[in-house]
Amino acid sequence: MRVAFVGCGNIAIPYAKAIAQTPELELVGAFDVQDGRAAALLEDFGGTAYITLDELLADERVDAVVNLTAAVVHADVTRAALNAGKHVHSEKPLAMNYTDAAGLVELAQARGLGLSASPATLLGEAQQTMWKLVREGAIGRPRVAYAEANWGKVESWHPASATLHAVGAMGDVGVYPIAILTAIFGPARSVTAYSTTVEPDRVDREGAPFVLETPDLIVALLELESSVVARVTASFYVGPGYQRGLEVHGDEGMLYLPTWGEADAKLKRSRTDNADDYAQVELVREPYHGIDWARPLADLAAAVREGRSPRASGAQAAHIVEILDAVACSSREGGPVAVSSSFPQPEPLEWAQ
């Protein structure tokens, strides 16, 4: 599959490096609204630096667009790419509201195109091993999950942190464990949430002060279709060096990933309430080191060939956006908020079945 980037910011380099190591993918070009940024990226990876988005979308060599733009324009760029007949993989979130996200899913289906979206860290070896153990009953019936998504003061390192703050901590990093949990245990049916801004006065990496106008601490309780109850905490105040893991508790034990992102996370299991037999679990195969950003793209390419939905499907991504809408609504108004959308549960990867 020949892919082109729209957006050449921080995340483009990890994507490009991973694509270069994936034989079934080829990076053929890129576009960015900032002059020179696409050309600078492609100096190391090759391909065409397009002058406009329309030029990229008109290029018949491009099979798929990888949407790496700011979240506030994700929906517009993805819609344009689908209308141009391109398959799309979008960074998260798929859109800023559920109406737009659902419209993209409908458009892709109507055009017969593949649509996938981040987060896709479920495709990592540690995450696939956790899922396999759940399916095999290694901890009995799962009932409770805890997830931490603390990412700290992103303005201290990100060159355009306003784009992250516009999405918020739950939309930027909380979605990682939410994607894993909903893929394994099914869609959410109800969300109850609390949010606050614990440190409104901030300073960006250039030393300029600003006032944070979005919550930097969010706690959400998700009641999943499978009856699993999940508590997800996301923060742009507490740093990532403290808590960013995932626990699944069942009648006969628990599984723990200290990080939900990396494919080589050290999965641990306990069969007792006191965790006195806490031990590391061997993964189903030798893991990729870190996050393989090309893995969902390779799966999208395979899905197109095989006539199936990508494992990190647009439908699941749209459901996650509805969860984010429900988190915002519950935080404002209080009480539980119903979630009505659904998606087909993905299949485990062949090597983890």
C-alpha positions in Angstrom: 0.0 0.0 0.0 1.4 3.4 -1.0 0.7 6.0 1.6 1.1 9.8 1.9 1.1 11.9 5.1 -1.1 14.9 5.6 0.6 16.7 8.5 4.4 16.4 9.2 4.5 17.3 12.9 6.1 15.5 15.8 4.4 12.1 15.2 5.3 11.9 11.4 8.9 10.8 12.0 8.0 7.7 14.1 5.4 6.8 11.5 7.9 7.3 8.6 10.6 5.2 10.4 8.2 2.4 11.0 6.9 2.4 7.5 10.5 2.2 6.2 10.8 -1.1 8.1 7.5 -2.6 6.8 7.8 -4.2 3.3 4.1 -4.0 2.5 4.1 -0.3 2.9 5.7 2.6 0.9 5.7 6.3 1.8 5.3 8.1 -1.5 4.8 11.7 -0.3 3.6 14.2 2.3 1.9 17.6 2.6 1.9 20.1 5.5 0.4 23.6 5.7 3.7 24.9 7.0 6.1 25.6 4.1 9.1 23.4 4.0 8.1 20.9 6.7 7.0 18.1 4.3 10.2 18.5 2.2 12.3 18.4 5.4 10.7 15.2 6.5 11.1 13.5 3.1 14.8 14.4 2.8 15.4 11.3 5.0 12.6 9.0 3.7 12.0 10.0 0.1 8.8 10.9 -1.7 7.0 13.9 -3.1 6.5 17.0 -1.1 3.1 18.2 -2.3 2.4 21.9 -2.5 -1.3 21.5 -1.7 -3.7 18.9 -0.2 -5.6 18.8 -3.5 -2.3 17.9 -5.3 -1.8 15.0 -3.0 -5.3 13.7 -3.3 -5.2 13.9 -7.1 -2.0 11.7 -7.2 -3.1 8.2 -8.4 0.0 6.7 -6.8 -1.4 7.4 -3.4 -3.6 4.5 -2.1 -4.1 5.8 1.4 -3.8 9.0 3.4 -2.3 8.9 6.9 -4.0 11.9 8.7 -1.4 13.4 11.1 -2.9 16.8 11.3 -4.1 18.7 14.4 -7.2 17.0 15.9 -9.4 20.0 15.2 -9.1 19.3 11.4 -9.0 15.5 11.5 -12.6 15.2 10.2 -12.1 17.7 7.4 -9.0 16.1 6.1 -10.3 12.5 6.4 -13.6 13.6 4.6 -11.6 15.1 1.7 -9.4 12.0 1.4 -12.4 9.6 1.4 -14.2 11.8 -1.2 -11.0 11.6 -3.3 -11.2 7.8 -3.2 -8.3 7.2 -0.8 -8.3 4.8 2.1 -7.5 6.6 5.4 -5.8 6.0 8.7 -6.3 8.9 11.1 -4.6 9.8 14.2 -6.8 10.2 17.3 -9.5 11.3 17.8 -11.3 10.5 14.5 -13.3 13.7 14.9 -14.1 16.3 17.6 -17.7 15.1 17.9 -19.6 12.0 17.3 -21.8 13.3 14.5 -18.8 14.1 12.4 -17.1 10.8 13.3 -20.2 8.7 12.4 -20.5 10.6 9.1 -16.9 9.6 8.2 -17.7 5.9 8.9 -20.8 6.2 6.7 -18.9 7.9 3.9 -16.1 5.2 3.9 -18.7 2.5 3.8 -20.6 4.2 1.0 -17.4 4.6 -1.0 -16.1 1.1 -0.3 -13.0 2.4 1.3 -10.9 1.4 4.4 -11.0 3.6 7.4 -8.9 3.0 10.5 -7.7 5.2 13.4 -5.4 5.3 16.3 -5.0 4.3 19.0 -4.0 0.8 17.7 -1.8 -0.3 20.5 -4.1 -3.3 21.0 -2.0 -4.8 18.1 1.1 -5.0 20.2 2.4 -8.3 21.6 1.9 -7.4 25.3 -1.7 -6.3 24.6 -2.5 -9.3 22.4 -1.1 -11.6 25.1 -3.3 -9.9 27.7 -6.4 -10.4 25.5 -5.5 -14.0 24.8 -5.3 -14.7 28.5 -8.6 -13.1 29.1 -10.2 -15.2 26.3 -8.7 -18.4 27.8 -10.1 -17.6 31.3 -6.7 -17.1 33.0 -8.3 -14.7 35.5 -11.8 -16.1 35.5 -14.7 -13.8 34.7 -13.3 -10.2 34.3 -15.4 -7.6 36.2 -13.3 -4.5 36.8 -10.6 -2.6 35.0 -8.4 0.4 36.1 -6.5 2.5 33.6 -4.2 5.5 34.1 -3.3 7.9 31.3 -1.2 10.6 32.9 0.8 12.6 30.4 2.0 15.6 32.4 2.4 19.2 31.3 2.5 18.7 27.5 3.2 22.4 26.9 6.7 21.9 28.4 7.8 19.8 25.4 5.3 20.0 22.6 5.8 22.8 20.0 2.0 23.2 19.4 0.5 22.2 22.7 -2.7 24.2 22.1 -3.7 21.5 19.7 -3.4 18.9 22.5 -5.1 21.0 25.1 -8.0 21.6 22.7 -8.6 17.8 22.7 -7.9 17.4 26.4 -6.2 14.6 28.3 -9.0 12.1 27.8 -9.1 12.7 24.1 -5.4 12.7 23.6 -4.2 9.9 25.9 -7.2 8.4 27.8 -8.3 7.0 24.4 -5.4 4.5 24.5 -6.7 2.3 27.3 -10.3 3.0 26.2 -9.5 1.6 22.8 -8.0 -1.6 24.3 -10.8 -2.1 26.8 -13.6 -1.6 24.3 -12.0 -3.9 21.8 -11.6 -6.7 24.4 -14.8 -6.2 26.4 -17.2 -4.5 23.9 -18.6 -1.0 23.6 -19.5 1.3 26.5 -23.1 1.7 27.4 -22.9 4.4 30.1 -20.3 6.9 31.2 -20.1 8.9 34.4 -17.3 11.4 34.6 -15.7 14.2 36.6 -13.3 16.8 35.4 -11.5 19.8 36.7 -8.5 22.1 36.0 -6.1 21.8 38.9 -3.4 24.1 37.5 -4.9 26.7 35.1 -1.8 29.0 35.0 0.7 27.5 32.6 3.9 28.4 30.8 4.8 27.0 27.4 8.2 25.7 26.3 9.1 29.2 25.0 8.4 30.7 28.4 5.2 32.4 27.4 2.4 32.2 30.1 -1.1 31.2 29.2 -4.3 30.2 31.0 -5.5 26.6 30.5 -9.2 26.6 29.5 -9.8 22.9 29.4 -9.7 20.3 32.2 -6.3 18.8 33.1 -7.7 16.0 35.3 -10.5 13.7 34.2 -11.9 10.6 35.7 -14.4 8.5 33.8 -16.4 5.4 34.8 -17.3 3.3 31.8 -20.0 0.5 32.1 -19.2 -1.8 29.2 -21.6 -4.1 27.3 -19.9 -7.1 28.8 -20.7 -5.8 32.3 -17.0 -5.0 33.0 -16.8 -1.7 34.8 -13.7 0.4 33.9 -12.3 3.5 35.6 -10.1 5.6 33.4 -8.1 8.6 34.7 -6.4 11.0 32.3 -4.3 14.0 33.3 -2.2 16.8 31.7 -0.9 17.6 35.2 0.4 14.3 36.7 3.4 13.1 34.7 3.8 9.9 32.6 6.6 8.6 34.9 4.1 7.8 37.6 1.0 5.9 36.3 0.1 5.0 32.8 -0.9 1.3 33.1 -3.9 -1.0 32.7 -5.2 -3.6 35.2 -8.0 -6.1 34.5 -9.4 -7.9 37.6 -11.4 -11.1 37.5 -12.8 -13.7 39.8 -9.6 -15.7 39.7 -6.9 -13.1 39.5 -5.7 -10.0 37.7 -3.5 -8.9 34.7 -1.4 -5.8 34.8 0.3 -3.9 32.0 2.5 -1.1 33.5 2.2 0.8 30.1 -0.7 0.4 27.7 1.3 1.7 24.7 4.5 -0.3 24.2 4.3 -3.7 22.6 7.1 -5.0 24.9 5.4 -3.9 28.1 6.0 -6.4 30.9 2.7 -8.1 31.4 2.1 -9.5 34.9 -0.4 -11.8 36.4 -1.6 -12.7 39.9 -4.1 -15.4 41.0 -4.6 -14.2 44.6 -6.2 -11.2 46.2 -2.9 -10.3 47.9 -0.9 -10.5 44.7 1.7 -12.6 46.5 2.2 -14.7 43.3 2.6 -11.7 41.1 4.8 -12.9 38.1 5.7 -11.7 34.7 4.0 -13.5 31.8 5.8 -14.7 28.7 4.4 -12.9 25.6 3.0 -14.9 22.7 6.0 -14.0 20.5 9.1 -11.7 20.6 7.7 -8.2 20.9 8.4 -5.1 18.9 10.4 -2.6 20.9 8.1 0.3 21.8 5.2 1.2 19.5 5.0 0.0 15.9 3.3 2.9 14.3 3.1 1.1 11.0 1.2 -1.9 12.3 -2.3 -0.4 11.9 -1.3 0.7 8.4 -0.2 -2.8 7.5 -3.5 -4.1 8.9 -5.4 -1.5 6.9 -3.6 -2.7 3.8 -4.5 -6.3 4.6 -8.1 -5.4 5.4 -8.4 -3.8 1.9 -7.0 -6.8 0.2 -9.2 -9.2 2.2 -12.4 -7.2 2.1 -12.8 -6.9 5.9 -12.8 -4.1 8.5 -9.4 -3.0 9.9 -8.8 -4.2 13.4 -8.5 -0.5 14.6 -11.7 0.3 12.7 -13.3 3.6 12.0 -16.5 2.3 13.6 -14.7 1.7 16.9 -12.9 5.1 16.6 -16.3 6.8 16.2 -17.6 4.9 19.3 -14.7 6.2 21.2 -15.6 9.8 20.1 -19.1 9.2 21.4 -17.5 8.1 24.7 -15.5 11.4 24.8 -18.7 13.3 24.1 -20.4 11.5 27.0 -17.4 12.2 29.3 -17.8 16.0 28.5 -21.5 15.9 29.0 -21.4 14.0 32.3 -18.6 16.3 33.6 -20.8 19.4 32.9 -24.2 18.1 33.9 -23.4 15.2 36.4 -24.8 11.7 36.4 -24.5 8.9 33.9 -24.7 9.5 30.2 -25.9 6.8 27.8 -23.7 5.7 24.8 -25.6 4.1 22.0 -23.2 3.4 19.2 -21.5 0.0 18.6 -18.9 -1.6 16.4 -17.8 -5.1 15.3 -15.3 -6.6 17.8 -11.9 -7.0 16.1 -10.3 -10.4 15.5 -7.1 -11.1 17.4 -4.0 -11.1 15.2 -3.2 -14.5 13.7 -0.1 -15.0 15.8 -2.1 -14.4 19.0 -5.1 -16.6 18.3 
